[in-house]
């Protein structure tokens, strides 16, 4: 009860200020990675990381490579920036940035919300009066509800949902430059009881973290919930996994260090303490975690506790993790070693499926890895990581990134993950969710052809040497994605996206035998954006897909959508609405398209079957620092009498959702750009 009282009492002390430039830039970056091979949760984490960065701008003269990459800079721009600071002089004003090779006014506007200019050794004081007077405080309250009652809320047996049919969350953050941060998160999913005999604090999920940076040799210490990422992600990665097909065509991933957890996701984070100690060119990370996990023989990652059976599985196992990562970084040479162990109170088992024969079982496992990144040439970087689990299974990834000039990149990447490799914390690039039983070769190229055109193409060829999900023998597959952007004027942008996938699945043949056959998807999208001013933005999308597999020669799908975004300066009210028509023959031709949602919340819609989807978002700014947002969406299905299945089944042909968010932020003393010279 004490924690609950603390959470609620914090609300009294919060005030607000929202940076519109940062919000626009975050939306632009999220939209640009909509088609990336990353999960929706990773996209949500990206929003949180970008917004945190906008509230805590970094000193451009001392920003690390990972932070610069998060802002959207590519390898060549980062290299040019570091070279300019080292060989010319420290940046004295933001207006100097467009003069650096690889930068422009456009790039400056892109990174503007996230930077300030100060001497390299500038360090804000940790005096209590300074911390409290110059910190940024913000709070978000959210409420979401499906208006139609699903079957799980209507049934009166013990298999129905035990809570109400709405979700709610609370987020509080305090940020003091990049030196101190504190956050509390609380979340209750729809159907989860707010009070019951097992959960007495109200919210189903509570999370908190406290972080200090730059204290003598301690570069960072985080207590509470955090995420880790090292090397290429083969040993440990709970950070963003951009996977394949990122638009900058970079293969090397910069998973580096400790990130305080600010996400309401109830898995994929540590709970304990982690620290980074810096000794000249060597960084030592030490971490320990003791976390309760949902369990039913195997670990559960839904985070849902709505029925009695789900409530019984909640926090029923304990996961303990401890280890270290040691990193050497000098003159562009990066070497790292990771050693850690994870242990469970109750043994992990798996379903009796043939393709799961090498999945981890038992109580304890250890992971060892070595990663390296070397500048072969000023424009060429080679990298790799090799990792091994306790059972001697290994995984290897290696590649090279080549910068051919301003916004022109070429990359090659090879991976070989043994089926015997077992690691619950691996998250490197791959065609499967598990980094095992896979070999692959990936290549990508991106280029800015001129001021009007830029393009990207990526090709990934993969092989599963052993049986895998829905394939009882070894299979080969591929993914191809290409994109062309045409920007004739600042207010008009055309984007053409094409992708082709083939992952063979088991099919039953006339002779009674079952073995994999090709399952090919071709999909194309055309997007047009008109944005003469921020007062009016129009977005049009058209998509077409076609699949071919053993059972059917051809199935198809299509959609068309129109967005209208109005933000008139003369009023405090803004409006965002969309209408979309979709018609797909089957699930394989479904479209997943990005939707505007509540601010700082990632959302996408699955357009499947036949029907119409529409939403409207209204935002009212009470004043510059305080706003309220409401969202209503509805999906109509043609010739349907029920939607979804099981406890989520809704009787009828339509589904309506409402959502509300209240945002309040205080920042009395923040100045985005300060001349310290």
C-alpha positions, -999 to 999 in steps of 0.1 A, spaced: 0 0 0 29 23 7 41 21 -30 6 29 -42 4 60 -20 37 72 -32 26 68 -69 -6 86 -64 9 114 -43 34 122 -70 6 134 -92 1 164 -69 36 178 -77 36 175 -115 33 203 -140 40 203 -178 55 216 -210 55 197 -243 80 203 -270 62 202 -303 93 200 -324 104 168 -306 69 153 -310 70 159 -347 105 145 -352 96 114 -331 65 108 -353 87 112 -384 113 87 -372 87 61 -361 69 64 -394 102 59 -412 109 25 -395 73 13 -398 84 -14 -423 115 -24 -403 119 -59 -391 114 -50 -354 85 -58 -330 58 -33 -320 73 -33 -285 107 -23 -299 90 6 -317 73 16 -285 106 15 -267 121 36 -295 94 63 -288 102 62 -251 140 65 -258 136 93 -283 113 113 -260 136 108 -230 164 121 -252 143 151 -262 138 159 -225 175 153 -218 194 168 -248 230 156 -249 261 177 -255 269 173 -292 306 176 -284 306 145 -262 276 124 -273 284 87 -278 279 68 -310 248 50 -297 230 82 -289 240 98 -322 226 67 -340 194 69 -320 189 105 -334 191 91 -369 227 98 -379 244 73 -401 279 59 -398 295 85 -422 279 114 -404 290 102 -370 325 97 -383 326 132 -399 313 147 -366 339 131 -345 367 139 -369 356 176 -371 356 179 -333 390 162 -330 408 178 -359 391 213 -361 377 223 -328 347 216 -305 314 228 -319 308 263 -306 272 268 -319 245 247 -335 247 268 -366 281 253 -372 267 218 -377 254 222 -413 290 231 -423 303 196 -414 308 171 -442 277 150 -445 254 174 -426 229 200 -438 201 222 -425 178 192 -429 200 170 -407 203 198 -381 165 201 -379 164 163 -375 187 162 -345 177 197 -331 154 184 -303 181 161 -289 212 182 -286 228 213 -269 263 228 -272 288 229 -244 325 221 -237 333 184 -237 340 185 -200 309 204 -190 290 185 -162 258 198 -146 261 198 -108 244 172 -87 236 197 -59 202 191 -45 190 226 -52 202 224 -88 186 189 -93 152 200 -81 151 234 -98 164 222 -132 149 188 -135 121 180 -160 91 163 -145 63 147 -166 33 125 -161 11 105 -184 -23 90 -175 -39 67 -201 -73 50 -203 -83 26 -231 -115 6 -237 -132 -16 -263 -169 -5 -262 -182 -40 -272 -181 -65 -244 -161 -96 -253 -173 -131 -242 -146 -132 -215 -165 -103 -196 -199 -119 -200 -193 -155 -189 -200 -163 -152 -177 -193 -148 -141 -192 -135 -127 -191 -170 -138 -156 -177 -120 -123 -172 -118 -112 -136 -115 -75 -142 -132 -47 -161 -130 -42 -198 -106 -13 -198 -69 -7 -194 -52 21 -176 -16 32 -170 4 59 -152 39 70 -160 60 95 -140 95 106 -149 121 130 -135 151 138 -156 180 161 -148 201 166 -180 218 132 -186 230 129 -150 200 117 -131 167 101 -139 139 86 -119 107 70 -131 77 50 -119 54 31 -141 21 14 -133 -2 -5 -157 -34 -26 -157 -44 -44 -189 -80 -48 -199 -96 -78 -180 -71 -77 -151 -86 -71 -117 -75 -39 -100 -79 -56 -65 -79 -92 -56 -65 -115 -29 -32 -120 -47 -27 -85 -62 -33 -59 -34 -16 -28 -49 -42 -20 -75 -21 -19 -106 -11 -53 -120 23 -42 -130 46 -17 -111 81 -7 -122 106 19 -110 142 29 -117 168 54 -104 199 63 -124 230 84 -117 257 91 -143 292 104 -143 303 101 -107 341 97 -106 350 64 -123 313 53 -122 299 63 -155 264 50 -147 246 32 -119 209 21 -123 188 6 -95 155 -9 -103 144 -20 -137 167 -17 -167 176 -32 -201 210 -45 -213 226 -47 -247 261 -56 -257 279 -63 -290 257 -76 -318 231 -90 -294 241 -126 -296 248 -129 -259 227 -101 -244 202 -77 -260 171 -63 -244 175 -30 -264 161 -22 -298 167 -49 -323 164 -32 -356 169 -65 -374 170 -65 -411 163 -38 -437 170 -6 -418 169 23 -443 205 33 -436 217 -2 -448 238 -7 -418 245 -42 -406 265 -34 -374 243 -30 -343 254 -7 -315 239 -24 -285 259 -9 -258 253 -7 -221 225 -1 -196 192 16 -204 168 24 -176 135 7 -183 106 32 -190 84 7 -208 51 -9 -195 61 -42 -211 61 -68 -184 90 -88 -197 124 -84 -214 139 -63 -186 161 -68 -155 152 -59 -120 181 -52 -96 213 -32 -100 237 -25 -129 267 -2 -132 293 9 -157 328 17 -145 351 36 -168 389 31 -166 404 51 -194 399 29 -225 382 1 -206 346 -1 -195 334 -27 -170 297 -35 -167 285 -54 -137 248 -64 -134 226 -85 -111 189 -91 -114 163 -109 -93 130 -109 -111 97 -128 -108 84 -144 -140 52 -158 -152 56 -196 -156 37 -227 -167 65 -251 -173 79 -226 -198 82 -188 -194 52 -167 -204 57 -133 -220 22 -120 -226 20 -100 -193 -17 -108 -192 -34 -118 -159 -71 -117 -167 -84 -152 -159 -79 -173 -128 -54 -196 -146 -34 -166 -158 -34 -151 -123 -21 -184 -108 8 -183 -132 17 -147 -124 52 -144 -108 53 -181 -101 89 -185 -110 121 -166 -101 148 -156 -125 182 -146 -112 208 -132 -136 243 -120 -128 274 -113 -149 297 -88 -165 307 -73 -198 342 -58 -203 348 -35 -232 379 -19 -247 375 11 -270 404 30 -285 408 48 -318 378 30 -333 389 -4 -321 361 -20 -300 366 -54 -282 342 -69 -257 337 -100 -236 304 -110 -219 301 -136 -192 268 -142 -174 246 -169 -158 209 -171 -154 190 -194 -130 154 -203 -123 138 -215 -92 117 -241 -111 130 -259 -142 121 -247 -177 105 -273 -200 91 -271 -235 62 -287 -254 67 -321 -269 74 -308 -304 101 -322 -326 115 -288 -336 120 -279 -299 144 -308 -291 173 -284 -286 154 -257 -267 168 -249 -232 156 -271 -204 166 -271 -168 173 -245 -141 205 -229 -151 225 -217 -181 257 -198 -187 266 -176 -217 301 -166 -229 308 -143 -259 334 -122 -276 326 -93 -299 348 -70 -320 345 -40 -343 375 -28 -363 380 1 -387 396 -15 -418 395 18 -436 382 53 -429 350 42 -446 350 5 -439 342 -12 -406 344 -50 -399 326 -65 -370 315 -97 -354 305 -117 -323 307 -153 -313 288 -167 -284 285 -200 -267 260 -215 -242 268 -239 -214 261 -270 -236 288 -259 -261 263 -247 -287 276 -216 -305 263 -187 -326 284 -165 -349 277 -133 -367 301 -113 -388 299 -85 -414 312 -54 -429 298 -19 -433 311 3 -462 304 40 -465 306 50 -501 299 87 -495 273 110 -481 242 89 -474 255 60 -495 261 27 -476 267 -9 -485 268 -38 -460 273 -75 -459 264 -98 -430 268 -135 -424 253 -155 -395 255 -191 -383 235 -200 -353 237 -237 -342 204 -254 -332 222 -263 -300 228 -227 -290 205 -219 -261 201 -183 -248 169 -166 -235 186 -132 -238 199 -133 -274 183 -109 -299 204 -105 -330 193 -103 -366 176 -134 -379 146 -148 -397 133 -164 -365 125 -151 -331 150 -176 -316 187 -171 -325 193 -207 -333 191 -232 -361 198 -206 -388 224 -196 -414 220 -165 -434 236 -140 -457 223 -104 -458 233 -75 -480 219 -40 -482 225 -8 -502 212 27 -496 219 59 -515 208 95 -518 209 98 -555 203 135 -556 183 161 -536 151 145 -550 157 108 -549 169 83 -523 166 45 -524 173 13 -504 174 -24 -513 181 -53 -489 183 -90 -496 184 -118 -470 189 -154 -479 185 -179 -450 187 -216 -443 172 -235 -414 196 -266 -412 172 -286 -390 135 -289 -386 118 -257 -375 84 -243 -367 60 -256 -395 88 -272 -414 98 -308 -406 130 -308 -427 157 -282 -436 144 -253 -457 158 -223 -476 141 -190 -478 146 -153 -486 134 -118 -480 138 -89 -503 128 -53 -496 133 -21 -516 122 15 -512 124 46 -534 116 81 -520 110 110 -543 108 145 -527 102 170 -555 95 198 -530 96 203 -493 58 198 -491 55 167 -513 69 132 -508 63 100 -527 74 66 -514 73 33 -532 79 1 -512 82 -34 -525 89 -66 -505 90 -103 -514 92 -131 -488 95 -168 -491 95 -190 -460 85 -226 -468 59 -243 -446 47 -279 -442 20 -290 -467 1 -323 -469 4 -339 -503 -20 -363 -521 2 -393 -512 -2 -386 -475 33 -372 -470 40 -339 -454 69 -317 -463 76 -280 -469 66 -260 -500 72 -225 -510 50 -198 -495 57 -166 -515 44 -131 -507 47 -101 -530 36 -68 -516 38 -32 -529 28 1 -513 26 36 -527 26 65 -502 21 102 -508 25 129 -481 15 166 -485 27 189 -458 28 225 -470 27 236 -433 23 219 -400 -13 232 -400 -23 207 -427 -8 173 -435 -24 149 -460 -13 112 -463 -25 88 -489 -16 51 -490 -24 23 -515 -12 -13 -510 -15 -45 -530 -3 -80 -521 -3 -114 -537 6 -148 -523 13 -181 -539 16 -214 -521 10 -251 -526 -27 -251 -517 -36 -221 -539 -22 -207 -570 -29 -171 -560 -46 -151 -532 -47 -113 -531 -52 -83 -509 -54 -46 -511 -60 -14 -491 -63 23 -495 -62 49 -467 -64 86 -463 -51 107 -434 -60 143 -426 -40 161 -399 -52 196 -389 -33 217 -364 -44 253 -368 -24 279 -349 -54 300 -342 -70 274 -319 -59 250 -291 -77 221 -308 -60 198 -333 -75 169 -353 -61 137 -368 -83 113 -387 -81 83 -411 -104 62 -432 -91 30 -447 -108 4 -470 -93 -32 -471 -100 -64 -490 -78 -95 -484 -85 -131 -494 -66 -146 -465 -45 -140 -434 -12 -141 -454 -22 -110 -474 -30 -90 -443 -15 -55 -440 1 -40 -409 1 -3 -411 12 24 -387 -15 44 -370 -14 77 -351 -24 70 -316 -22 87 -283 10 109 -281 41 89 -274 23 56 -280 30 32 -309 1 17 -327 -5 -3 -358 -36 -19 -373 -40 -53 -389 -61 -49 -421 -75 -84 -427 -106 -97 -443 -130 -71 -459 -142 -39 -444 -135 -3 -433 -114 11 -405 -115 47 -393 -103 67 -364 -103 103 -352 -80 119 -326 -87 152 -309 -61 170 -289 -68 201 -268 -39 222 -254 -51 239 -222 -19 259 -223 16 254 -238 25 229 -211 -7 209 -206 -29 189 -230 -56 162 -232 -60 137 -261 -90 116 -270 -91 88 -297 -120 69 -312 -117 41 -337 -141 17 -354 -136 -12 -377 -165 -26 -399 -163 -61 -414 -183 -72 -443 -204 -104 -440 -191 -111 -404 -213 -119 -374 -185 -123 -349 -150 -110 -344 -120 -128 -328 -124 -160 -309 -124 -175 -274 -127 -150 -245 -120 -121 -270 -149 -130 -292 -173 -101 -300 -207 -107 -314 -214 -84 -344 -197 -70 -374 -179 -40 -359 -155 -32 -331 -151 2 -314 -123 15 -292 -119 47 -272 -87 60 -255 -78 91 -235 -45 105 -224 -37 134 -200 -2 148 -202 14 172 -178 50 183 -177 71 210 -159 103 225 -170 108 260 -157 145 265 -164 153 244 -195 171 262 -223 177 240 -253 208 257 -266 232 274 -243 265 291 -254 289 281 -227 320 295 -244 
